[in-house]
Amino acid sequence: MTALTEHDSRRALPMIQLLGAVAWPSFFTAAVMSAVFFAFIDPLQLQQISFPHYVISRELGYSLGFFMFWAGTLCACGVTALLLRPAREPEESFE
């Protein structure tokens, strides 16, 4: 009974499809969040407030901000994909 039934095989997603379903929305969301955030916040002023001893360029600030937003949304989308997996059938009854 290790073979997947037809119902189970339709629900099992290939890993590349699951990765795409997690990576693409998180990338798009991070791009939108970066655009909105950096429309109001200058990376150089943020650098002076948070890390005054380090010198970074404006482009590096944009890049770090984008990757920070991408990491956060990637984790959120990954948890969502994990929670959307179908539940397993219990192997034994608890009676």
C-alpha positions as CSV (number, residue, x, y, z in Angstrom):
1,M,0.0,0.0,0.0
2,T,2.9,2.4,-0.6
3,A,1.6,3.4,-4.1
4,L,-0.2,6.7,-4.3
5,T,-3.8,6.5,-5.2
6,E,-5.1,8.7,-8.0
7,H,-6.5,11.1,-5.5
8,D,-3.2,11.5,-3.7
9,S,-1.1,11.8,-6.9
10,R,-3.2,14.8,-8.0
11,R,-2.6,16.5,-4.7
12,A,1.2,15.9,-4.6
13,L,3.0,18.8,-6.2
14,P,6.4,18.4,-7.8
15,M,9.2,20.2,-5.8
16,I,10.0,22.7,-8.6
17,Q,6.3,23.7,-8.7
18,L,6.2,24.1,-4.9
19,L,9.4,26.1,-5.0
20,G,8.0,28.4,-7.8
21,A,4.8,28.8,-5.8
22,V,6.8,30.0,-2.8
23,A,9.6,32.0,-4.5
24,W,7.6,34.0,-7.1
25,P,5.0,35.5,-4.8
26,S,7.7,36.3,-2.2
27,F,9.9,38.0,-4.9
28,F,7.0,40.0,-6.2
29,T,5.9,41.1,-2.7
30,A,9.4,42.0,-1.7
31,A,9.7,44.2,-4.9
32,V,6.5,46.0,-4.1
33,M,7.5,46.4,-0.4
34,S,10.9,47.8,-1.4
35,A,9.4,50.3,-3.8
36,V,6.9,51.5,-1.2
37,F,9.4,51.6,1.7
38,F,12.2,53.3,-0.2
39,A,9.7,55.9,-1.7
40,F,9.6,57.3,1.9
41,I,12.9,56.3,3.4
42,D,16.3,57.2,2.1
43,P,18.8,54.4,2.6
44,L,21.6,56.8,3.4
45,Q,19.6,58.5,6.2
46,L,18.6,55.0,7.5
47,Q,22.3,54.1,7.5
48,Q,23.2,57.2,9.5
49,I,20.6,56.3,12.1
50,S,21.2,52.6,12.4
51,F,24.8,52.0,11.5
52,P,26.7,55.3,11.7
53,H,30.2,53.6,11.7
54,Y,29.6,51.8,8.4
55,V,29.7,53.5,5.0
56,I,27.3,52.0,2.5
57,S,26.1,53.3,-0.9
58,R,22.5,54.0,-1.7
59,E,22.5,51.1,-4.1
60,L,23.7,48.7,-1.4
61,G,21.0,50.0,0.9
62,Y,18.4,49.3,-1.7
63,S,19.8,45.8,-2.3
64,L,20.0,44.9,1.4
65,G,16.5,46.2,2.0
66,F,15.1,44.2,-0.9
67,F,16.8,41.0,0.3
68,M,15.6,41.6,3.8
69,F,12.0,41.9,2.5
70,W,12.5,38.9,0.3
71,A,13.7,36.7,3.2
72,G,10.8,37.8,5.3
73,T,8.2,37.1,2.7
74,L,9.9,33.9,1.6
75,C,9.5,32.6,5.2
76,A,5.9,33.6,5.3
77,C,5.1,31.9,1.9
78,G,7.0,28.8,3.0
79,V,5.0,28.5,6.1
80,T,1.8,29.0,4.1
81,A,2.9,26.2,1.7
82,L,3.7,24.0,4.6
83,L,0.3,24.5,6.2
84,L,-1.5,23.9,2.9
85,R,-0.3,20.3,2.6
86,P,-3.0,17.7,3.0
87,A,-3.1,16.0,6.4
88,R,-2.0,12.4,6.7
89,E,-4.5,9.8,7.6
90,P,-4.0,8.5,11.2
91,E,-2.2,5.1,11.1
92,E,-4.0,3.7,14.2
93,S,-7.1,4.6,16.1
94,F,-6.8,6.1,19.6
95,E,-9.6,4.0,21.1
